[in-house]
Amino acid sequence: MAELREHKVKRLAMRSMRRGIKEMDLILSSFADHHLAGMDDATLDLYDAMLNEIDHDLYQWVTMQVETPAPYGALMGRVQAHIAEHGPAPAG
């Protein structure tokens, strides 16, 4: 049985908040709050896959210490643009 879109968005939002590194909690939860609901299904699937990556790697990609692997390049660019505009902490 396929996961309902609304359940997937909620699950991904929760996974964005519950990372292993506090910085990634702040960065990804802020990004998720602003962008998950507007993502198409393919981008949600890509974001889901990206959340399976190691936090240390994600942090290096977000901070541009290491080049983001091709599958996640555009999505990580969106995360980086979000952080540049809104900062890492969730709004509110």
Z-matrix of the N, CA and C atoms (Angstrom, degrees):
N
C 1 1.449
C 2 1.528 1 109.47
N 3 1.298 2 115.97 1 131.44
C 4 1.463 3 121.18 2 -178.24
C 5 1.529 4 110.59 3 -73.41
N 6 1.298 5 114.52 4 145.16
C 7 1.455 6 121.27 5 178.19
C 8 1.531 7 109.57 6 -72.58
N 9 1.319 8 117.01 7 132.44
C 10 1.456 9 120.51 8 176.42
C 11 1.525 10 109.33 9 -64.57
N 12 1.321 11 115.95 10 143.05
C 13 1.464 12 121.31 11 -178.03
C 14 1.530 13 111.52 12 -55.15
N 15 1.330 14 117.65 13 -46.18
C 16 1.463 15 120.05 14 -178.05
C 17 1.529 16 111.42 15 -62.46
N 18 1.332 17 117.18 16 -35.06
C 19 1.466 18 120.50 17 177.30
C 20 1.518 19 110.56 18 -69.79
N 21 1.325 20 116.27 19 -39.55
C 22 1.460 21 120.34 20 179.14
C 23 1.524 22 110.56 21 -63.12
N 24 1.325 23 117.53 22 -44.57
C 25 1.460 24 121.23 23 179.34
C 26 1.533 25 109.88 24 -60.93
N 27 1.319 26 117.90 25 -44.37
C 28 1.467 27 121.16 26 178.68
C 29 1.531 28 111.50 27 -63.83
N 30 1.335 29 115.98 28 -41.78
C 31 1.470 30 120.17 29 -179.96
C 32 1.528 31 110.34 30 -63.93
N 33 1.326 32 116.33 31 -44.12
C 34 1.462 33 119.89 32 -179.85
C 35 1.527 34 111.50 33 -67.26
N 36 1.316 35 117.07 34 -36.11
C 37 1.466 36 120.06 35 176.04
C 38 1.528 37 110.40 36 -62.24
N 39 1.318 38 116.40 37 -43.14
C 40 1.466 39 120.75 38 179.01
C 41 1.526 40 111.00 39 -65.00
N 42 1.333 41 117.31 40 -43.07
C 43 1.465 42 120.87 41 178.36
C 44 1.524 43 111.01 42 -65.04
N 45 1.320 44 117.51 43 -28.92
C 46 1.461 45 121.41 44 178.36
C 47 1.521 46 111.25 45 -69.87
N 48 1.327 47 116.85 46 -29.83
C 49 1.467 48 122.13 47 -178.82
C 50 1.517 49 112.96 48 -85.62
N 51 1.309 50 116.94 49 -24.69
C 52 1.458 51 121.42 50 -171.99
C 53 1.524 52 110.25 51 -110.86
N 54 1.300 53 116.24 52 66.85
C 55 1.455 54 122.42 53 179.91
C 56 1.525 55 108.58 54 -95.00
N 57 1.306 56 117.45 55 -173.76
C 58 1.457 57 120.74 56 178.18
C 59 1.515 58 112.77 57 -94.63
N 60 1.326 59 116.24 58 -21.06
C 61 1.463 60 122.00 59 -178.01
C 62 1.527 61 108.25 60 -115.95
N 63 1.326 62 117.45 61 128.10
C 64 1.467 63 122.04 62 -176.16
C 65 1.527 64 112.14 63 -55.62
N 66 1.329 65 117.48 64 -39.22
C 67 1.460 66 120.51 65 179.34
C 68 1.519 67 111.25 66 -59.77
N 69 1.342 68 116.23 67 -39.60
C 70 1.467 69 119.73 68 179.70
C 71 1.529 70 110.56 69 -72.46
N 72 1.335 71 117.88 70 -32.29
C 73 1.470 72 120.74 71 173.07
C 74 1.530 73 109.65 72 -55.75
N 75 1.327 74 115.53 73 -49.89
C 76 1.465 75 120.79 74 -177.11
C 77 1.522 76 112.01 75 -66.62
N 78 1.314 77 116.42 76 -46.97
C 79 1.464 78 121.16 77 -177.28
C 80 1.518 79 111.11 78 -63.99
N 81 1.331 80 116.41 79 -53.32
C 82 1.468 81 119.22 80 -173.86
C 83 1.526 82 112.53 81 -73.74
N 84 1.326 83 117.96 82 -32.37
C 85 1.471 84 117.77 83 178.27
C 86 1.526 85 110.31 84 -68.29
N 87 1.320 86 117.72 85 -38.14
C 88 1.464 87 120.95 86 177.08
C 89 1.530 88 110.01 87 -64.18
N 90 1.321 89 116.49 88 -47.09
C 91 1.463 90 120.76 89 178.08
C 92 1.530 91 110.55 90 -59.43
N 93 1.318 92 116.60 91 -47.04
C 94 1.466 93 121.11 92 -178.67
C 95 1.525 94 111.20 93 -60.94
N 96 1.320 95 117.42 94 -44.21
C 97 1.468 96 121.29 95 179.83
C 98 1.524 97 111.77 96 -57.38
N 99 1.315 98 116.39 97 -37.38
C 100 1.459 99 121.06 98 -176.34
C 101 1.535 100 114.13 99 -87.45
N 102 1.339 101 118.19 100 -26.81
C 103 1.466 102 118.95 101 -165.81
C 104 1.528 103 117.13 102 -124.23
N 105 1.310 104 119.61 103 -23.96
C 106 1.471 105 119.46 104 -173.55
C 107 1.518 106 113.30 105 -57.14
N 108 1.295 107 117.47 106 -47.54
C 109 1.474 108 120.73 107 -175.37
C 110 1.522 109 112.20 108 -60.17
N 111 1.322 110 118.24 109 -28.30
C 112 1.460 111 121.60 110 -178.30
C 113 1.517 112 114.86 111 -91.72
N 114 1.323 113 116.99 112 -3.05
C 115 1.467 114 119.98 113 -178.79
C 116 1.520 115 111.49 114 -76.36
N 117 1.328 116 115.95 115 145.77
C 118 1.463 117 119.30 116 172.96
C 119 1.530 118 108.68 117 -77.62
N 120 1.319 119 116.37 118 170.01
C 121 1.465 120 120.60 119 -174.57
C 122 1.525 121 112.80 120 -60.79
N 123 1.327 122 117.39 121 -39.84
C 124 1.473 123 120.32 122 -179.78
C 125 1.524 124 110.89 123 -64.11
N 126 1.324 125 117.35 124 -39.81
C 127 1.467 126 120.60 125 179.57
C 128 1.524 127 110.49 126 -70.76
N 129 1.325 128 117.36 127 -37.06
C 130 1.466 129 119.80 128 174.52
C 131 1.525 130 110.50 129 -60.81
N 132 1.315 131 117.17 130 -41.90
C 133 1.473 132 120.80 131 177.93
C 134 1.527 133 110.73 132 -62.39
N 135 1.329 134 116.81 133 -41.92
C 136 1.460 135 121.14 134 179.03
C 137 1.533 136 110.54 135 -65.51
N 138 1.331 137 116.61 136 -42.21
C 139 1.464 138 120.84 137 177.85
C 140 1.528 139 109.89 138 -62.53
N 141 1.317 140 116.81 139 -41.36
C 142 1.459 141 121.82 140 177.28
C 143 1.527 142 110.07 141 -58.66
N 144 1.323 143 116.92 142 -45.87
C 145 1.466 144 121.10 143 178.71
C 146 1.526 145 110.49 144 -64.03
N 147 1.320 146 116.85 145 -41.57
C 148 1.459 147 120.62 146 -179.57
C 149 1.534 148 111.38 147 -61.91
N 150 1.329 149 116.61 148 -35.18
C 151 1.463 150 120.19 149 179.08
C 152 1.525 151 112.59 150 -67.17
N 153 1.326 152 117.17 151 -14.96
C 154 1.461 153 120.62 152 176.02
C 155 1.529 154 112.51 153 -81.27
N 156 1.316 155 116.48 154 -9.07
C 157 1.460 156 120.44 155 179.38
C 158 1.532 157 109.63 156 -76.08
N 159 1.298 158 115.67 157 160.51
C 160 1.461 159 122.58 158 -178.90
C 161 1.532 160 109.81 159 -69.62
N 162 1.319 161 116.62 160 135.49
C 163 1.467 162 121.69 161 -178.69
C 164 1.526 163 112.92 162 -54.52
N 165 1.309 164 116.79 163 -41.34
C 166 1.458 165 120.16 164 179.51
C 167 1.535 166 110.31 165 -58.31
N 168 1.327 167 116.88 166 -42.19
C 169 1.469 168 120.92 167 177.70
C 170 1.522 169 110.57 168 -65.69
N 171 1.335 170 116.58 169 -46.35
C 172 1.462 171 120.48 170 178.89
C 173 1.527 172 111.19 171 -57.13
N 174 1.318 173 116.29 172 -42.95
C 175 1.462 174 120.22 173 -179.71
C 176 1.533 175 110.99 174 -63.66
N 177 1.307 176 116.35 175 -41.44
C 178 1.468 177 119.79 176 178.38
C 179 1.529 178 111.08 177 -65.35
N 180 1.318 179 117.50 178 -34.85
C 181 1.469 180 120.43 179 177.98
C 182 1.520 181 110.12 180 -70.03
N 183 1.334 182 116.61 181 -45.02
C 184 1.463 183 121.31 182 -176.72
C 185 1.525 184 110.71 183 -64.35
N 186 1.314 185 116.68 184 -36.07
C 187 1.458 186 120.99 185 -178.83
C 188 1.533 187 112.16 186 -91.44
N 189 1.310 188 116.63 187 4.81
C 190 1.473 189 124.53 188 177.18
C 191 1.526 190 112.83 189 59.85
N 192 1.326 191 116.37 190 28.23
C 193 1.464 192 120.44 191 173.70
C 194 1.522 193 110.44 192 -74.39
N 195 1.333 194 114.71 193 -30.09
C 196 1.461 195 122.76 194 -179.81
C 197 1.521 196 107.00 195 -135.45
N 198 1.320 197 116.67 196 143.99
C 199 1.465 198 120.53 197 179.13
C 200 1.532 199 110.21 198 -65.63
N 201 1.308 200 115.86 199 135.93
C 202 1.463 201 121.76 200 178.78
C 203 1.515 202 109.16 201 -71.87
N 204 1.332 203 118.49 202 133.82
C 205 1.461 204 120.86 203 177.25
C 206 1.534 205 111.51 204 -58.33
N 207 1.302 206 115.71 205 148.14
C 208 1.466 207 123.34 206 -174.05
C 209 1.527 208 115.01 207 -47.66
N 210 1.306 209 120.45 208 -45.17
C 211 1.466 210 116.62 209 -176.10
C 212 1.526 211 113.41 210 -60.20
N 213 1.334 212 116.74 211 -28.50
C 214 1.459 213 121.08 212 -174.59
C 215 1.527 214 114.01 213 -105.01
N 216 1.317 215 118.39 214 0.85
C 217 1.461 216 121.81 215 -172.89
C 218 1.519 217 114.57 216 -53.56
N 219 1.326 218 117.09 217 -54.04
C 220 1.467 219 120.63 218 -177.55
C 221 1.533 220 110.93 219 -66.54
N 222 1.315 221 116.79 220 -40.95
C 223 1.467 222 120.66 221 179.86
C 224 1.529 223 110.33 222 -65.22
N 225 1.329 224 117.59 223 -43.56
C 226 1.454 225 120.05 224 178.26
C 227 1.528 226 110.03 225 -65.33
N 228 1.322 227 117.77 226 -32.93
C 229 1.458 228 120.83 227 174.41
C 230 1.520 229 111.32 228 -60.09
N 231 1.335 230 116.25 229 -38.71
C 232 1.469 231 120.46 230 176.32
C 233 1.524 232 110.99 231 -65.43
N 234 1.335 233 116.86 232 -40.53
C 235 1.466 234 120.79 233 177.99
C 236 1.529 235 109.33 234 -63.00
N 237 1.321 236 117.07 235 -46.20
C 238 1.465 237 121.38 236 -179.84
C 239 1.532 238 111.27 237 -62.28
N 240 1.332 239 117.44 238 -41.51
C 241 1.467 240 120.94 239 178.40
C 242 1.523 241 110.65 240 -64.82
N 243 1.320 242 116.84 241 -39.45
C 244 1.464 243 121.26 242 177.97
C 245 1.527 244 110.21 243 -61.12
N 246 1.320 245 116.51 244 -46.31
C 247 1.462 246 120.63 245 -178.79
C 248 1.528 247 110.46 246 -65.12
N 249 1.321 248 117.02 247 -38.62
C 250 1.464 249 120.07 248 178.55
C 251 1.532 250 111.06 249 -62.90
N 252 1.334 251 116.27 250 -34.56
C 253 1.466 252 120.49 251 -178.09
C 254 1.526 253 112.75 252 -85.40
N 255 1.331 254 116.76 253 -41.37
C 256 1.471 255 120.33 254 -170.62
C 257 1.521 256 114.42 255 -110.73
N 258 1.324 257 118.33 256 -13.34
C 259 1.458 258 120.55 257 -173.22
C 260 1.511 259 109.88 258 80.58
N 261 1.319 260 117.94 259 171.05
C 262 1.463 261 120.69 260 -174.59
C 263 1.522 262 115.72 261 -80.01
N 264 1.325 263 118.28 262 -19.14
C 265 1.469 264 119.59 263 -175.44
C 266 1.510 265 110.95 264 -85.99
N 267 1.340 266 117.05 265 142.22
C 268 1.458 267 120.09 266 176.96
C 269 1.528 268 111.78 267 -58.86
N 270 1.304 269 115.76 268 143.69
C 271 1.468 270 120.90 269 177.78
C 272 1.521 271 109.89 270 -69.73
N 273 1.314 272 116.56 271 148.76
C 274 1.458 273 120.26 272 174.66
C 275 1.424 274 110.85 273 100.32
